Structures are given as structure tokens and as C-alpha cells.
Amino acid sequence: MSVMVLALAGGTVEVNDEALDGLRMSVRGDVILPGDAALAGVRPVYNAMYPGSPGLVVRPSGTADVVDAVNFARDHGLVVAVRGGGHSVAGLSSIDGGMLIDLANMNGVEVDTDAGLAHVQGGALWGDVDRETQLHGLVAPGGVVSDTGVAGLALGGGEGWVRRKYGLTCDNMVSARVVTADGQVRTASADVNPDLFWAIRGGGGNFGVATSLTFSVHPLGPIVAFTGAFYPASDAAKVLRAYGDWARTAPNEITTLCGCTTLPAHPGLPPQIHNTPFVVVGGVYCGGVEEGMAAMQPLRQFAEPLVDISQPLPFGAVQSAFDPFFARQDLRSYWKSTFLADMSDGAVEIIARRAQSRPSDRTFVVVFHMGGAVNDVAADATAFSERSASFMVSIDGNWTDPAEDSNVVSWVREAWSELAAIGTGGVYLNFTSLVDEGPTTAVDRGLGGNLSRLAAIKAKYDPTNLFRRNNNILPAS
């Protein structure tokens, strides 16, 4: 049967039986229509606010299928969304009525220990990567939730548990294979299409579909020194102040976060924090386990803890520790982020006050220590431009009841406005919801002085803005 699909020109366009039959004949993967039983097998998204109801789904088996899907979308003038891991908090990997390219079946990972590289397909999750790299005691710098998609995180920057030692995910990308809007398969690296390579390291999915990415890998694990100290939420100001003071002289081998939330009872959580507001200080050390536990001891002494689970752990366990609390379709989420030059008294006051007045238990106010290797990269060396900040703060509005949408969203905006007023002016686009932003406001903040160069590259590789379901960069005119 024919289907009506969202059109780039506005409204919808009919895709007839003949066209659909041609698409089915050309791809080896799946072509799925509304009502098909196979729709239930499409990778679900994280954010329950954006489940999506696509008018047409292509689930490729490989790069050739992605080429056919991109050509089909372009030739028929269809609005297209690309789903790698589906963890876009802004819902950018979802679409209502348009065409969805779901990369879930392209999740292979191959580690080349001799070359020090990991080759990863565009639909892989970070858990897939960790599974293969940790076999060799190696890490490709990823995120802090193993269920996050590799491509989306990497293209938007990527901050995780080893960022201060090894940098952002995008800093460790050495090449990628990208299907651009003209249906061409292009390699992006320092030597081949270097402009495209520069752009995809922080510029998001604006330039095509990343079907594979290659990363540098580094020694880590499989057992690492881990800190997990949980303090009463009432001590938030004390803990944050001590954390900021400690961070000023922390070695690059230690990567940490400090955040306040409340979690329900779960077998993987100590009972002392079940349904109890807390401030957690988490850290990972890149180096020897014994020296790491000693170096991170101060993180366990900022106040009297509710419980301290600090211990040597498999790195894979650290990477997946937060997974149950960011389960797909479990939470409605609205997040906003900002960067800080320092943990000033004013910042501590705002963060602590907001942490103790959260509009929902699952809302997470979290501070990430940046600096180190992140800041060793020049602001114009990659598209990711924020290279000066010492901290990033993410105001993660998470809740379950749709009736609370307006209340939580308003609270997040207000909290963010207070912090942004004393911040560097930048935002982390991977942690930024866009429903209240104009078409370019968040992108301006997120990409800063690199935006004009990105717009020119966008015009070269996607002049008609086919790939617009993202933190969109408008092509230069």
C-alpha cells in the first residue's frame, strides 16, 4: 500500500506502491510501514516525551542500505531522521510522520590492538564497545551510560569517565565513514575530506549518516579504581564547595562528577539511599588501582556519607551503573546545560539550592569536572568549541507523569537561567533540549565561533538541509 510521509517542502507526500517495492528490492535490511508487526522491533528511544510515529522506516543491514535510504529520502523529498542509539534527550532521533533510518542492526565492533584502534558501526551502543575493548584492557572514551549510542555521542562531543585523561569522544575519533546527502560514501579523516572530519567532531548529524567510526583506544581496566560516595542532600552546599576546592588541583588521571538526585529501590543500589535524596561524588582513576584509590580518598571525606561504595570495580560495571535509571521510555526528560569557569561561591549557592528544590525525585542536578585533556585542544581544532571551562552543569529534568510536564520544564529553564548568567555562555548540545529554543539559538551557544565555518561545510555537503532533524546548522547562502 502507499503511505503518506512528511515532506521537506511542507505537508505530506504520497509514496506509492511502486516506489516502496523498489525500495524493498534495493535494500537487504527492512522496510517497515505503519501497522507492520516489524515496527515493534524498531529500536525504542530513551525519552518518553518523543516516542515517535514514523511514516516509513528503513532498518539497514549495512552501508549500501543507508545509501539507498538516503537517496530515496532525497529523491522523494522526505523529512528524514537518523536513529543511532536513540538516546537523544531532545528527541532528535524520533520523528512523527517522516522517514526514520534506524541503524540498530549495524552494531558491530572490532578492536585492532596492534594499531590501537576500535572500528565501530553507527548503530552500536557504548556497551557494545566496552564489551570488546575491555577484553583487551582498553577503552575508547565514551559516555557515562552504556546504553547511549556511539555515533550520536561522538558527533556531538562526548564526555565520559576518562575525559580529563584522554579527552572527549570526538577528540579520539580518527576517521569515519559518512553517507552524505548526495548518497556518496565519504571517508572523513585528517587526510581525506579534512573539512568534513573537522565538522563531524562536535557538529552533530548535520553532514550525513555516520555508518562507521574509528577511535583511538587507551589502556584502562578491566579493573579500575572507583569512587562512589553518597552524602545527604542537606549537605549539598558543603559537598559542592569541597568538591570545587579539591578539583582545582586534581590530577588529570581522575575524572569525576558530583550530582544530586533521588532513586527508587533497586537491587543494584545500597538500601541506605533508596528513595532518599543524596549527593553522589563519583570518580574513576586512569592508572594503577591502589594508587587510584589513595588519590581519590579525599572525595570520600567531604561530609559524613550515607554510604560509600568506593572500591575497585570492572570498568564495564562503572559504565553501566546508571543504566537502570535512564531506561528507554521510562522517563520524560527535559535537560539544559551550561559551562562554568570555576566553582564560585555563587555557583555553589545556586546549584545547592536548586538541588534541594527539585520538582521531581528523578530530576538530576549534576556537575562534571572538565579541564585536563579536554582543555588541551584548541577551540577551533574541532567543531566542539568549549575548551576553556573547568566545569559543566547539567540540569536534568526527569519525571514520569505527563501532567508534570509544564512544571518541570519551567523549573529547569529557571534553574538554567540562573547558572547561565554566570557561565561561559556555552552549552553542551548533547545535554540540551530544544523545545523552547529558536532554530539556531542553542546551536549558536553550543558551537560559538565555529558556527560560520560549519555553515559553509554544511552548504558543501548538504546544501538543501536534508539532514535537519538534529541540532541544525543552516547551510551558508
Helices and strands as residue ranges (DSSP letters): E 3-6, E 12-15, H 17-26, E 30-32, G 37-41, E 56-59, H 63-75, E 80-83, E 99-102, E 109-112, E 117-121, H 126-133, G 134-136, E 138-139, H 150-156, H 163-166, G 170-172, E 173-179, E 185-189, H 194-200, G 204-207, E 209-216, E 218-219, E 223-232, G 233-235, H 236-247, E 254-261, G 271-273, E 278-285, H 289-295, G 297-300, E 307-308, E 311-314, H 315-320, G 323-326, E 332-340, H 345-355, E 364-369, G 372-374, E 391-399, G 402-404, H 405-420, G 429-431, H 441-447, G 448-450, H 451-461
